[in-house]
């Protein structure tokens, strides 16, 4: 566990009272995009989110991140709203490409109950090994990645076998709000750094090859109608496509020479009065048909 209020990670320590050595401090990795910095947005971000967090968004985060176990990767750490909810994690790696956000996030690393490392990079650029995380967390970030499909494919590769994706995102709204989102998206994308209004994370998760294990459509609290539609849920590796033993599902045969019809039930012989009535009915029907045919021929 990190010391509360300190951005230091557990590591080798110097002499008693000297504190952690520089090597033990979590340092952001080399910035892959030095021009990614929005200081004004980073300065007001917490104020913009405060109402929504107090109105229930923080509870949503807590409930979702209770399932963040093992080695955890958080994509887009922002200013650190998720850090305190990683009680079940063994370790946490936080990616954040914005330098201004990183400066506000780093002093809060001590809020995380698990060992944490901050890397200043996006999901596409981070130098991470495939299949190295048990949980990947995305909260209010998939709207900002440059290429949603590419990001989801990378997330799938980073998940270890049996790993899970936990997500809480705003999404494309149905009906009239969706039309407004489409119309305003080019302007919104410039006003709010990187944010796209009309993205569909559920479809992108499925296109990546992950299986959405379950999700709820929610209204994000105390946010404008443009951002109110949200989704929260989990995804994992697709299991329906796993190989099955030969013969589990029998092959369908065409109705050709190899088709064997099922045996018919034997017809019971009629007896007594029933047989006589059946014969009489058949004879009468033939006679009536013959009479009708003769009358028709005469009429011609």
N, C-alpha and C positions, 0 to 999 in steps of 0.2 A: 504494500500500500504506500502511496506517496504521502509525504508529510503534508498536512493541511496547510494551504496558503503558500506552498512552495512549489515552483515548477521543476523540482528535482526528482530524478528517478533513482530507485535503489541501485547502488553500484558499489564500486570500491571506495572506501573512505580513507582519508588521510589520518594523521595523528588525532588523538582524542581532542575534540573541541575545534578542530580545523574545518569541519564540514565536509561535504562530498567533494571529490576531486572533479576537475572540469570534465573528465571523460564520462562521468555519471550523469551529467546534466542532459536532458532531452533537447537536442538542437535540431532545428529544421534542416532538412536536406537542402542541397543547392537548388536555388529557384530555377525551375525550367522555363518559367515565363516571367522574366523580370519586369515586364510592362504590365502585368496583372496586378493592379493595386487601385482600390477605390476607397480612399480614406474617409470621404464624407459619408458614404453608405455604411462603412464599418462603424463610424462614430454614432450614427442614429439607429443602427439595426436593433439593438436591445430595446430601445424606447419604442420602436415600431412594433416589436413582438410582445411587449410586456402585457398588454391587455389580453391578447389571445392566450398567452401562457397561463395567466391567472384564471382565465375563464374555462380552462379544461384542456388546453393543448399540452401542458406539462404532465397532466395525468395520463393522456394518451401516450406520451413518450415513455413514462414510467412503466405502463402496462406492456407496451411493445418490447422495451429493452430488458425487461425481466427475462426474456428468452435469449438474450445475447450471451452465449456461453463460449468457453474455450478461447481460442485466438480470435480477436475481434478486429475487423477493419471498418472504420467509419469513413464514408466518402463525403467530403465537404463538411468539416467540423464547425464552420462558422465561428461564432464567439464562444462555443463550448456549452450549449444548453443540454447536451446529452451526457456530459462527462459523469455527473453524479449518479447516473442510473446504471452504471456498469458493475454492479455488485457481484454478478455471477460470472464475470469474465476472468480469465487467467491473465490476459494481457490485451492491450488496446493500441492500435496504430491509427492515428487520425491524419487524413489527407485534407489539406486546405491550400488551394492555389493562390489565393489573394493575400499579398504580403501585409496589407493593413489588417485583415481579419486575423492573420497569424499573430500579429503583435498584441491583439486583444485576447486571443485565445491562450497564448503561452502562460501568462500569469495564473490562469485558471486550471492548469493541468493538475495541480494539487487537489482539486475537487474530485478527481477520479479515484475510486477505491482500488483500482487495479493499476499495475505498472503501465505507463502510457508513453508513447513516442509520437511526436508531431513531425510530419513531413510536409514541407511546402511544395506541393505538386498536385496536379489533378489526377483523376483516375487513369487517363490515357498515358500520362508521362511517368507515373511513379514506377520506380525500379523495384518491383515486388515479384516474388517467385510464385509461379502457378501452384494451385492447390495448397496454399499455405494458410488459409483462414477457415475457421469453423463457422463464423458468422460474419456477414457483411451487412452494414447498417446504412440505409439511405433515408434521411429525413429532410424534406423540403430542399432537395438538392438536384434531383433529376431534371428539373425545369431549367437548370443552368449549364449542364454539361454541353459542350459544343455539338456532339453527335450522340444522340440518345442510344441508337442501336449499337454503335461501336462500344459505348460505355457499358452497356448491358452484356455484351459478349465478353468484355474484359472481366467484369464482375463474375460471370459464370466460370471463367478460367481460374480465377483466384480462389474460388470455393473448393475446399477439400471434399473428398467423398463423404456424403452424409451431411454436408454443410447446408446452411440456410441463409437466405436473404430476408432481412426485416425492413419493411418500407412504410413510410408515412409521407404522402406526397399530395400536393394539390394537382388537379387533373382537369382535362377538358370538360366543360359543363355541357349539359344537354340543353336543347331548345334554344330560346332566344339569347341566353347568356353565352352559349357557345358561339353564336354568330358574332356577338359583340367581341368575344375574345379573339376570334380570327381577324376581325377588322382592326383591332387595336394592337395586336401582337407586335408589328414592326416598331411602333412607337414605344410600347411598354418595354421591349427588349433593350432599347437605348436608355430609357429613364431608370429602370431597375436593372443593374448590371447583370446581363446574361440571362435574365428570367424570361421564359416563354410561357405564355398564358394557356395555350391550347395543345398541350402534349398529353398523350395517353400512355402512362407508364405501364398499365396492365398489359396492353398489347405489345409493348416493347419487351417486357419481361418474357412473354410467351414466345416472341420471335427469336429471342436469344437461345431458346432451347430449354429454359427453366420451366418448371411447372408451378403455377400459382396454387399453393396448397389451400389457401383460404384468404378472403379479404372482405372488408366492409366498406361500403360507400358512406362517407360521413360529410357533415357540414363543418368546416373549420370555424372555430368560434371567433367572433368579433373581428372579422376581416371583410373587406369589400366583396360585393357579389362576384366580381371577376375572379376572385381567388377562393371562394367559399367551398366549391366542390372538391372533396378530397377522397383519398383511398388509404386504407391502412391494412396491412396483412403480411403474409409470409410466402416465400417461394423456395423451391428446392429442386434438386436434379429430377428430371423426368423418370418416373419408375414404370410407367405403362409400356415404354419401349424396351424394357429390359428383356434379354433372351429368355425363352422358356424351353423346357425339355421337349425334344421331338415327340410328337404324338399327343401333346397337350390339347391342341385344337385340330380335330380331324379335317383333312382336306375335303373340299366339296367336289363331288363327282358329277359330271355331265350326264344327262339322260341318254346315254348311248348303249353300246353293246354290253358295257359292264354294269348297267343298271338292272337290278333285280327287283321287280315289283313285289310288294308284300302279298302274301297268300290271301286269297279271298275266302270269306266264310262260306261253308257249304250251304246250299239252299235247301231248306226243309221241304220234303214232299207234302203236298196238300192231301188231306184224307177226308173221306166221307162226304158230307153235304157241302163242305167248303170246296172240295175238288169239283163237284158237280156244278156248283154255282160259277166257279171260275171258268169251266169249259163252256157253260151255257152263255156266259157273258162274252167270251171270245167269239163263239159261233154267231151270236147275235150281232156283234160288231162287224164281222165280215159280211154278213148278209146285208146289213144296212149300207155298208160301203158299196157293195155290188149293186144294190137297188139305186143308190144315188148316182152311180156311174152310168147306169143304163138310162136313167131319166135325163141326165145331161146330154148323152149321145143323141137321144130322140129329139131333144130341143134344137139341136143344130140343124 
